[in-house]
Amino acid sequence: MASAVDGLKTRLVAASQPDDDGVYRNGAAKRAARVEIVLESLRQLWSDAIASMGADAPDHGVGLAAVGSLARRQIGPCSDLDLVIIYDPHAINDHNVTTLADKLWYPLWDSGLDLDHSVRTRQQCEAVTDSDLPAAMGWLDVMPVAGDTELIRKTSDSILERWRKAARKRLPELTDSAKQRFDRFGQLPYLNQPDIKEARGGLRDTVLVSALATSWLADRPHGSYDDAVEHLLDVRDCIHLAANKDTNMLLPAYQVDVARMMGLSDPTIPDEDQRAAESIENMQTMLARYGRRIAFALDSTASRAAHSLTHEQPRFSFFQIFQPRGGGRREAPTFDIIAPGVARHEGEAVLAPGVDPSADSTLALRVAVAAAENDLPIAPGTLTNLKRCPIHDRDWNDDSRSAFVRLLATGPALLRTWEELDFVDIPGRWIPEWLGIRNRPSVSAVHRYTIDRHMLEVTSRLDRTSPTGERYDDEHYTVLLMAGVLHDIGKRPRIVDHAAEGARHVPVIMKRMGFPQDQIDMTTTLVREHLTLSDFASGRSPDDDAAVDELAARLGNDPLMLDMLFDLTRADGSSLGATAGETITKKYGWSKWRAALVGAMYSAARARAAAAARAAAGA
C-alpha cells in the first residue's frame, strides 16, 4: 500500500535542483519549499495512521512534533528527520502509542531519509532536556506537526521556561561543550576539508547563538550574520546534492561540484583543471569569511551573556550599605591596567577608560600584545572599537616593531589573538600583502589549514632555543619569527615557485616596517630557502659532499642561519597535520623518521659551515 511519504527523499532532491546553468540560487525559497513538502507528507501520514486504528484512534492527548533542522525551517535536500511523538498517558495507553508509532516510523524508514525518532510524555521531555544539554538546545525550536498541537505547545513552552530559568547556571556548560567541539573539529575558516556543521564558525554555532538569545541573556546579531548563515546553509544544501546523502563534510570529492553550484566557477578559464582549482579556492575563501563572521557572532553573544550574569550580581557587600562613603550605591567596575591604554576586565582585554582609539595608531598592537601575553580574549566591543585606529602600513617605529615581534613570540596564544584581530581586518592594515593569502586554501593535500593560518601555526611553534640548545639573541630570534609569519606569503594564484615569490615580497614588507638591512637579508634568505632543507633531506644524502657543500653555501656558510632554517623546517612540517583519511608523506610532515632524516642533513651542513667559518677566521 502506498504511503504519503513514499519517495520523500527523491521529491526533496527534485525540488532542490540548481538552475539550468548549474547554479544553486534562491536557497531560502528552496528550503521553505522543502519544509512544506515534508509537513504535508507527515500530516497525511498521520491522518492515514489515525484512520487505520479504527476505534483505538485517539482524538486528543497525542501529537507529532518536529525538532532539529525541520523545526528551524532549515532542512536540506537529504537532511534526516528529527521527530517525536508526545503523549498524555491518561489519554492513550502504551499499546496504542506503540501501534501509532509503528504506523509512522516504518513508512519513514522506507522514504529514503534518515530518521531520529522518540516517543515521550511531557514529563519525559522535560527530564531529558534538564539533563542533556544538546537535547535542551534542540528543543528550543519545536514545530507542532499533527495531532494534539496544544499538548505540543504546552510541552515546548514548559521546556523553554525551564531553559530560561536554568540558562544562568548552564552557560558555563554550554561554552565548555562548544570548546570541546572546537578542539575536535577545528575552525571552519582554516580547514581545507571542513565539517561545516560542527567546526567553529559552522551551523552548530548558529544554534548556540539562538540558544543564548532565547535565554534572554543576550540579543542575537542580525544583518551580516543572517547573510552568513544563509550562505552556509546554501553550501550545506549543495553538499547534499553533490553527495546525494546527509553529510556536512566538504570532502575533495564534492568540492568542485559544490563550488560550481555556488556560482564560483569561472567558465572563461579554458583549462578545466585550473578552473576547478580556482573555483575551490574561491569557495573556501568565501567559507572562511562567513565562518569568521559566525564565530565572532557566537563569541560576542556569549560575552554579552556572561557580562549580563556578572552585572546581575551586586558589587557591594551588605555592610557597605551602612558606610557613608558608598552611600548604599554599587561600586564602579574595576579595571586592571595591563598595558598603556589596555585593561583586564571580567576576564577579557578591554580598552582602559578614557582611551580614544581614533587618536592612537599603535593601540591595536598594544591590545594584541597585552591580550596574548596575558592569555586573554579581546572583548568583542573592544575589537569593534579598534577598527577606528588610524593604522597605516608605513607608520612604524622602534616601539611598534618591538611590539609586533613580541606578539609573534607569544606562542600558542598568538593564534587566538591574531584571529580576533583579523576578524576586524587589522593584520591586513599592518601588512597589506597579508590580504593576498588571507583565507586562501593550500593546493597541497598535506596542508590542513589555509595559508594564513598555516603561517601562524608555524610562527607559534618557534622559540628562542636553537637546535644546539643555545638561545637565539634578539636579532636572530626576530629574523626567525618574521620568516615564520612570512614564509608562505608568496603563495598566490598561478605562482609556480612560491618561495622565490615570497623572497620578492619580504624585503618590501620589512623595509616598509623599518627593519635593519641585515635582518631583512637574513629573513629573505630563510623565506627563499624554507623548502631547501626538506628537499635535500628527501632527495640527497648527508654523505654526499657536494650536496652538503651546496646546502651550507645557500645559507651563506652561516651556522646560525642553518639553525634557524632547521627550526623553520621543523615548525613547517609539524604544523601541517593530517586530516581524516590522510597520512603524512615521506616528504612532508614531522614523524620521528622525518626528524632523523632532516636532522642528519642539517648536522652535516652545519658542521661544514662551522668549519668554513673557522677557516675564514684563521685566514
C-alpha positions in Angstrom: 0.0 0.0 0.0 1.3 3.4 -1.0 2.4 5.7 1.8 2.2 9.5 2.0 6.0 9.6 2.5 7.0 7.2 -0.3 9.9 8.6 -2.2 10.2 11.6 0.1 13.9 12.0 -0.3 13.6 11.9 -4.1 10.9 14.6 -4.0 13.1 16.8 -1.8 16.1 16.4 -4.1 14.0 17.1 -7.1 12.7 20.4 -5.5 16.3 21.4 -4.7 18.0 21.3 -8.1 20.2 24.1 -9.4 19.0 26.4 -12.2 19.6 25.4 -15.8 23.1 27.0 -15.7 24.0 24.7 -12.8 24.0 27.4 -10.2 22.0 26.9 -6.9 20.0 30.1 -6.4 17.2 31.1 -4.0 18.3 28.7 -1.3 15.9 30.2 1.3 13.0 29.7 -1.0 14.0 26.1 -1.7 14.4 25.4 2.0 10.9 26.8 2.6 9.5 24.6 -0.2 11.2 21.5 1.3 9.6 22.2 4.7 6.2 22.4 3.1 6.7 19.1 1.2 7.7 17.4 4.4 5.0 18.8 6.6 2.3 18.0 4.0 3.6 14.4 3.8 3.8 14.0 7.5 0.3 15.3 8.2 -1.1 13.0 5.6 0.9 10.1 7.1 -0.5 11.0 10.5 -4.1 11.1 9.2 -3.7 7.7 7.5 -2.2 6.2 10.6 -5.0 7.5 12.8 -7.7 6.4 10.4 -6.2 2.9 10.3 -6.5 2.5 14.0 -10.3 2.5 14.0 -11.9 2.6 17.4 -8.5 2.7 19.1 -7.7 6.0 17.4 -7.1 8.8 19.9 -8.9 12.1 19.5 -6.6 14.0 21.8 -3.6 13.6 24.1 -1.1 12.7 21.5 0.7 14.6 18.8 3.6 14.6 16.4 6.3 17.3 16.7 9.5 18.1 14.8 12.7 19.4 16.2 16.1 20.0 14.6 16.6 21.4 11.1 12.9 20.8 10.2 11.7 22.8 13.2 14.2 25.6 12.4 12.9 25.5 8.8 16.4 24.8 7.5 16.0 21.3 6.2 18.4 20.3 3.5 17.8 18.1 0.4 18.9 14.9 2.3 18.6 16.0 5.9 17.4 13.5 8.5 14.1 14.0 10.2 14.0 14.6 14.0 10.5 13.6 15.1 8.9 12.9 18.4 5.5 11.6 19.5 4.4 13.4 22.6 1.5 11.8 24.5 -0.5 12.1 27.7 -0.6 8.7 29.4 -4.0 9.5 30.8 -5.4 9.9 27.3 -3.8 7.0 25.4 -2.4 3.7 26.6 1.1 2.4 25.9 -0.1 -0.3 23.4 -2.0 2.3 21.3 1.0 4.7 21.4 3.3 1.8 20.2 0.8 0.9 17.4 0.6 4.6 16.3 4.4 4.9 16.3 4.9 1.8 14.2 2.5 3.2 11.6 4.6 6.4 11.4 8.2 5.2 11.7 8.1 2.2 9.3 7.0 4.2 6.3 9.5 6.9 7.1 12.3 4.4 7.3 11.4 3.4 3.7 11.2 7.1 2.5 15.0 7.3 1.8 15.6 9.8 4.6 17.3 9.0 7.9 15.0 9.2 10.9 15.8 10.2 14.5 12.7 9.4 16.5 11.4 9.1 20.0 8.1 8.7 22.0 7.8 10.6 25.2 5.4 12.1 27.7 5.7 15.8 28.5 7.4 14.9 31.8 10.0 12.7 30.0 10.7 15.5 27.5 11.3 17.9 30.4 13.6 15.4 32.2 15.7 14.8 29.1 16.2 18.5 28.4 17.0 19.2 32.0 19.9 16.6 31.9 21.0 16.7 28.3 22.4 20.0 27.0 22.3 19.1 23.3 18.7 17.8 23.7 17.8 21.0 25.5 19.1 23.2 22.7 17.3 21.0 20.1 14.0 21.5 22.0 14.3 25.3 21.8 12.8 25.1 18.3 9.8 22.8 18.3 7.3 22.6 15.4 3.8 21.0 16.0 3.1 18.8 13.0 -0.1 16.9 13.6 -2.4 15.6 16.3 -2.8 17.4 19.7 -0.8 20.5 18.8 -1.9 22.2 22.1 -0.1 19.5 24.0 3.0 20.0 22.0 2.9 23.8 22.5 2.5 23.4 26.3 5.4 21.0 26.3 7.5 23.4 24.3 6.6 26.4 26.4 7.4 24.4 29.6 10.9 23.4 28.3 11.6 27.0 27.1 10.7 28.4 30.5 12.9 25.8 32.2 15.7 26.7 29.9 15.5 30.4 30.7 15.5 29.7 34.4 18.4 27.3 34.1 20.4 29.2 31.5 22.3 31.2 34.0 23.7 28.0 35.6 24.1 26.2 32.3 26.0 29.0 30.5 29.4 27.6 31.5 28.3 24.1 30.5 27.3 25.5 27.1 30.6 27.3 26.5 32.6 24.3 27.6 30.7 22.0 25.2 31.5 24.4 22.4 35.2 24.5 23.2 35.3 20.7 23.3 33.7 20.6 19.8 36.1 23.2 18.5 39.1 21.1 19.8 37.7 18.1 18.0 36.5 19.6 14.7 38.8 22.6 14.3 37.9 26.0 12.9 35.9 26.4 9.7 37.9 29.4 8.4 41.2 27.4 8.4 40.2 23.9 7.2 40.6 22.6 3.7 38.1 19.8 4.3 35.7 21.3 7.0 32.7 19.9 8.7 30.5 22.9 8.0 28.1 21.9 10.8 30.4 21.1 13.7 33.6 23.2 13.0 34.0 26.5 14.8 32.1 29.1 12.7 29.7 26.4 11.4 26.0 25.8 11.6 26.1 24.3 15.1 27.4 27.7 16.3 24.3 29.3 14.9 22.2 27.0 17.1 24.2 28.2 20.1 23.7 31.8 19.2 19.9 31.2 19.0 20.0 29.3 22.4 21.8 32.2 24.1 19.3 34.7 22.6 16.4 32.5 23.6 17.7 32.5 27.2 17.2 36.4 27.2 20.8 36.8 28.4 21.8 38.5 25.2 20.4 39.6 21.9 21.2 37.7 18.7 23.1 39.6 15.9 21.4 40.3 12.6 22.4 41.8 9.2 25.7 40.4 8.0 25.3 37.5 10.5 22.0 36.4 8.9 23.6 36.7 5.5 26.4 34.4 6.6 24.0 31.8 8.0 22.0 31.7 4.7 25.1 31.3 2.6 26.4 28.5 4.8 23.0 26.7 4.5 23.3 27.1 0.8 26.7 25.3 0.9 25.2 22.6 3.1 22.4 22.1 0.5 25.0 21.8 -2.3 27.0 19.3 -0.4 23.8 17.2 0.0 23.2 17.4 -3.7 26.8 16.5 -4.6 26.9 13.6 -2.2 23.3 12.5 -2.5 23.2 11.9 1.2 23.0 13.7 4.6 26.6 14.9 5.2 28.2 18.1 6.3 31.8 17.2 5.3 33.1 19.2 2.4 35.3 16.5 1.1 37.5 16.8 -2.0 35.2 14.5 -3.9 32.4 17.1 -3.6 34.3 20.4 -3.7 34.3 21.1 -7.5 30.6 20.3 -7.8 29.8 22.4 -4.7 31.9 25.4 -6.0 30.2 25.2 -9.3 26.7 25.1 -7.8 27.7 28.1 -5.6 28.4 30.1 -8.8 32.2 30.2 -8.1 33.5 28.5 -11.2 34.7 30.9 -13.9 33.6 29.5 -17.3 36.0 31.8 -19.2 39.1 29.9 -17.9 39.8 27.4 -20.7 41.8 24.9 -18.7 39.5 22.6 -16.8 41.9 21.7 -14.0 42.8 25.4 -13.5 39.1 26.3 -13.5 38.4 23.7 -10.9 41.3 24.6 -8.7 40.4 28.3 -8.7 36.7 27.6 -8.0 37.6 25.5 -4.9 39.9 28.3 -3.7 37.1 30.9 -4.2 34.7 28.7 -2.3 37.0 28.1 0.6 37.9 31.8 0.8 34.1 32.5 0.9 33.6 29.9 3.6 36.4 31.4 5.7 34.8 34.8 5.5 31.4 33.5 6.6 32.8 31.1 9.2 34.7 34.0 10.8 31.5 36.1 10.9 29.6 33.3 12.6 32.4 32.6 15.1 32.6 36.2 16.0 28.8 36.4 16.5 29.0 33.4 18.9 31.9 34.9 20.8 30.2 38.3 21.1 26.8 36.9 22.1 28.4 34.6 24.7 30.4 37.5 26.0 27.3 39.7 26.4 25.5 36.8 28.1 28.4 36.3 30.6 28.5 40.0 31.3 24.8 40.1 31.9 25.2 37.4 34.6 28.1 39.3 36.2 26.2 42.5 36.4 23.2 40.8 38.0 25.5 40.2 41.0 25.7 43.2 43.4 29.1 44.8 43.5 28.9 45.5 47.2 28.6 43.6 50.5 25.6 44.0 52.8 27.6 46.0 55.3 28.6 48.6 52.7 25.0 49.9 52.8 25.8 51.4 56.2 29.1 53.1 55.0 28.5 56.7 54.2 31.3 56.7 51.6 29.4 54.2 49.5 26.1 55.8 50.1 24.5 52.4 49.5 25.4 52.5 45.8 27.0 49.8 43.7 30.8 50.1 43.3 32.1 51.2 40.0 33.6 48.4 37.8 37.3 47.8 38.3 39.8 47.8 35.5 43.2 46.2 36.0 45.6 48.2 33.7 47.9 45.7 31.9 49.4 48.0 29.3 49.1 51.7 28.3 45.5 52.1 27.3 44.7 48.4 27.9 42.9 46.8 30.9 41.7 43.4 32.1 38.0 43.5 32.9 35.9 40.4 33.6 38.3 38.0 32.0 38.8 40.0 28.8 41.2 42.5 27.4 39.4 45.9 27.0 40.3 49.5 26.4 41.1 51.4 29.6 38.6 54.2 30.5 39.0 57.3 28.5 41.1 55.9 25.7 40.2 57.2 22.2 41.1 54.6 19.5 40.7 57.2 16.7 43.7 59.1 18.1 46.2 56.2 18.6 47.7 54.3 15.7 49.6 51.8 17.9 46.7 50.9 20.2 45.7 47.8 18.3 49.2 46.4 18.7 49.3 47.2 22.4 46.0 45.5 22.9 47.1 42.5 20.9 50.4 42.0 22.9 48.7 42.5 26.2 45.9 40.0 25.4 48.3 37.4 24.1 50.9 37.7 26.8 48.1 37.6 29.5 46.2 34.8 27.6 43.1 36.9 27.5 40.4 37.1 24.7 39.9 40.6 23.4 36.4 41.8 24.2 34.2 41.9 21.1 33.3 45.6 21.8 37.0 46.4 22.0 37.6 44.7 18.7 34.9 46.8 17.1 36.4 50.0 18.6 39.9 49.1 17.3 38.7 49.4 13.8 38.8 53.1 14.4 42.5 53.2 15.0 44.4 55.3 12.3 46.6 52.4 11.2 48.9 53.0 8.2 51.3 50.4 6.9 54.2 52.8 6.8 53.8 54.2 10.3 56.3 52.0 12.1 58.8 53.0 14.8 61.1 51.1 17.2 58.3 50.7 19.7 55.7 49.4 17.3 58.2 47.0 15.6 59.2 45.7 19.0 55.5 45.2 19.9 54.9 43.3 16.6 57.8 40.9 17.4 56.5 40.5 20.9 53.2 39.5 19.5 54.8 36.9 17.2 56.7 35.5 20.2 53.6 34.7 22.3 53.4 31.1 21.1 50.0 29.4 21.0 48.3 32.5 22.3 49.2 34.2 19.0 46.6 32.0 17.2 43.6 33.3 19.0 44.7 36.9 19.2 45.6 37.2 15.5 42.3 35.6 14.6 40.4 38.1 16.7 42.3 41.0 15.1 41.9 39.5 11.6 38.1 39.5 12.0 38.2 43.3 12.1 40.8 43.4 9.3 43.7 44.8 11.3 46.6 42.5 10.2 45.9 43.5 6.6 46.3 47.1 7.6 49.7 46.4 9.1 50.8 44.3 6.2 48.7 44.8 3.0 50.4 41.7 1.4 48.6 39.6 4.1 45.4 40.1 2.2 46.8 38.2 -0.8 46.9 35.0 1.2 44.1 35.6 3.7 41.6 32.8 3.9 43.2 31.1 0.9 43.3 27.3 0.9 46.6 25.5 0.1 46.6 23.4 -3.1 48.8 20.8 -1.2 46.8 17.9 0.2 49.1 17.7 3.2 48.1 21.2 4.4 45.2 21.0 6.8 44.9 24.8 7.2 44.5 27.8 5.0 47.7 29.6 4.0 47.4 32.4 6.6 46.5 30.1 9.4 49.4 27.7 8.5 51.9 30.6 8.7 50.6 31.5 12.2 50.8 27.8 13.3 54.4 27.8 12.2 55.2 31.0 14.0 53.6 29.8 17.2 56.0 26.8 17.2 59.2 28.9 17.0 61.0 29.6 20.3 64.4 31.0 21.4 66.1 27.7 21.9 68.2 26.7 18.8 68.8 23.1 17.8 72.2 23.2 19.6 70.5 24.1 22.9 71.7 27.7 22.8 69.4 30.7 22.9 69.0 33.0 19.9 69.8 36.6 20.6 67.1 39.3 19.9 68.3 39.9 16.3 68.2 36.3 15.2 65.0 35.5 17.1 63.3 38.4 15.3 64.5 37.1 12.0 63.2 33.6 12.8 59.8 34.9 13.8 59.5 37.2 10.7 60.5 34.2 8.5 57.8 32.2 10.1 55.0 34.7 9.6 56.1 35.4 6.0 57.4 32.1 4.7 54.4 31.4 2.5 53.5 35.0 1.7 54.3 34.2 -2.0 51.5 31.6 -2.4 49.5 33.5 -4.9 47.3 32.2 -7.7 49.3 30.9 -10.7 52.6 31.3 -8.9 54.8 28.3 -9.6 57.7 29.0 -7.1 56.1 30.5 -4.0 59.4 30.5 -2.1 61.0 32.8 -4.7 57.9 34.9 -4.9 57.9 35.2 -1.1 61.5 36.3 -1.2 60.5 39.1 -3.5 57.8 40.3 -1.1 59.8 40.1 2.1 62.3 43.0 1.5 59.4 45.3 0.5 57.4 44.4 3.7 60.3 44.6 6.1 61.8 47.8 4.6 58.4 49.4 5.0 58.3 48.4 8.6 61.8 49.8 9.2 63.8 46.7 10.0 67.6 46.8 9.7 69.0 45.7 6.4 70.9 42.7 7.9 67.6 41.3 9.4 65.9 41.9 6.1 68.6 40.0 4.2 68.5 37.0 6.6 64.7 36.8 6.6 64.7 37.0 2.8 67.2 34.1 2.6 65.2 31.9 5.0 61.9 32.5 3.1 63.6 31.8 -0.2 65.2 28.6 1.2 62.5 27.4 3.5 61.9 24.3 1.5 65.6 23.6 0.7 66.5 21.6 3.8 63.4 19.4 3.4 64.1 18.9 -0.3 67.8 18.0 0.3 66.8 15.6 3.1 64.3 13.9 0.7 66.4 13.6 -2.4 70.1 13.8 -1.4 72.4 12.2 1.1 74.3 13.8 4.0 77.2 11.6 2.9 77.3 13.5 -0.4 79.9 16.2 0.0 78.7 18.2 -3.0 75.1 18.2 -1.6 76.3 19.3 1.9 78.5 22.0 0.4 75.7 23.3 -1.7 73.2 23.4 1.3 75.7 25.2 3.5 76.5 27.7 0.7 72.9 28.5 0.2 72.8 29.7 3.8 76.0 31.7 3.4 78.0 29.1 5.3 76.5 30.6 8.4 75.8 28.0 11.2 73.2 30.3 12.9 71.3 30.6 9.6 71.3 26.8 9.3 70.0 26.6 12.9 67.1 28.9 12.0 66.4 27.0 8.8 66.2 23.8 10.8 63.8 25.3 13.3 61.7 26.8 10.5 61.6 23.4 8.6 60.6 21.6 11.8 57.8 24.1 12.6 56.6 24.0 9.0 56.5 20.2 8.9 54.9 19.8 12.3 52.1 22.3 11.6 50.8 20.5 8.5 48.7 17.9 10.3 46.9 15.1 8.6 43.2 15.2 8.3 40.9 12.1 8.4 41.9 9.7 5.7 45.2 11.3 5.1 48.7 10.3 6.0 51.9 12.4 6.4 54.1 11.6 3.4 57.8 10.9 3.4 58.5 14.4 2.0 56.2 16.3 4.3 55.2 16.2 8.0 57.3 15.6 11.1 57.5 12.0 12.1 60.5 10.6 14.1 61.8 9.2 10.8 61.4 12.5 9.1 63.1 14.3 12.0 66.1 12.0 11.8 66.4 12.4 8.1 66.2 16.2 8.1 68.4 16.3 11.3 71.2 14.3 9.6 71.3 16.6 6.6 71.2 19.7 8.8 74.0 18.4 11.1 76.3 17.7 8.1 75.7 21.1 6.6 76.1 22.9 9.9 79.4 21.1 10.6 80.6 22.1 7.1 79.5 25.7 7.6 81.2 25.8 11.0 84.4 24.5 9.5 84.3 27.1 6.8 83.7 29.8 9.3 86.7 28.7 11.4 88.9 28.5 8.3 87.8 32.0 7.3 88.6 33.3 10.8 92.0 31.7 10.7 92.9 33.2 7.4 
